[in-house]
Amino acid sequence: MNYHTDTLTLDASEGLVEAEAIFAIDAAWSSHRNARGYRSIDWISSCELESWTFDGRKQTRATAVALIGEAEVERQENLAMYSWRETASQDEADEYADYRHGMAAE
């Protein structure tokens, strides 16, 4: 499971609210790295809002659905998935490079 921090936007009675949210992404990575250390993402099976924070309190997906509806939560989950995918391979390659550098230093 991969986790991605992004924003959940709610159009509430007090106005537009942008809350920090954590999305759980189920993705399969290739088992081989290319010459630059990258592994590619083979597929993503799901992206689901795990939690979000409002007024300092952790909230659930069910609360978001109650406030903005299932379709809007799913739309924002898709946006988070695309956002994560744009940087996931590079982030993973950076982590691998840090690991290799640490191993070489030992």
N, C-alpha and C positions, 0 to 999 in steps of 0.2 A: 504494500500500500504506500502511496506517495501522498504527501500533504502539501497544500498550497495555501498561503495566506493571501487574501484578496479583499475586495470590498463587496458588501451586500448593500444594495441601495433600496430603501423603502420610501414610498411616498405616503407618509403618515399625516395625520390630521394637523400636526404641528409643523409640517413642511417636509422637505426632502431630508432624509437621514441616510448618511453613509456610515455603515458600521463595519468594523474589522471582522472578517469571517475566515473560517478555516474550512477548506474543501478537501475531502478524501477522494483520491483518484486511484482507480485500479487500472494499472497499465502494465503491459508486458514489454520488457526490454530485450533487445537482441543479445545473444551471449558473446558476440565477438566485437572487438573494438577495431575501428579503422586506424590508419597510420597516424592520425592526429589524436588518438585516444578516445574518440567518440564512440558511444554505443547509440544506436538508434532506437526509437520507440516503435515496436512492431504494431501494437494496437492499444487502444484505450477502451476498456469495457464499461466504465462508469465514472462519473464525477458527481459526488453528492455533498451537499452542504452538511458539514459535521456540526459546526457551532458558529455562533456569532455573538458579539459583545455589544450590549446597549446599556448605557448608564452604569458602566462598570460591572454589569452582571452578564454571565454567560447565558445565552439563549439557545434553544433547540431549533431544528429544522421545522418541526411541527408548529412552533410559534411563528416562524417566518411565513409558513403556508397560511396560517390563520390570518395574518396581517395583509399579505399581498397576493395570496392565491398560489395554487400548485403550478400553473403555467408560468407565472413570473419567476418563481423559484427555479424551475427547470431551465428557463431562459438564462438566468444568471449563473446557474451551474454550468451551462454550455459555454458562456463567456469565460468563466474561470478556467474551464478545461482548455480552451484555446490559448488563454494567457499563459497557463502552465506549460503547455506544449511548446510555445515559442521559445522558451528559455531552458527547458528541462534537460535537453541533450548537452547544451553548453555548461550548465550548472553541474551536471554529472561528470563531465570531462574535467572541469576545474577541480572537483573533489578528488577525482582519480589522480590528477597531477599532484595535488597536495599530498595524497597518500604516497605516491611514488617518491616525491621529494623527501618526505619524512623517512621512508624506508632507506633511501640512499644516504641520508644523514646519519643513520644509526650505524 
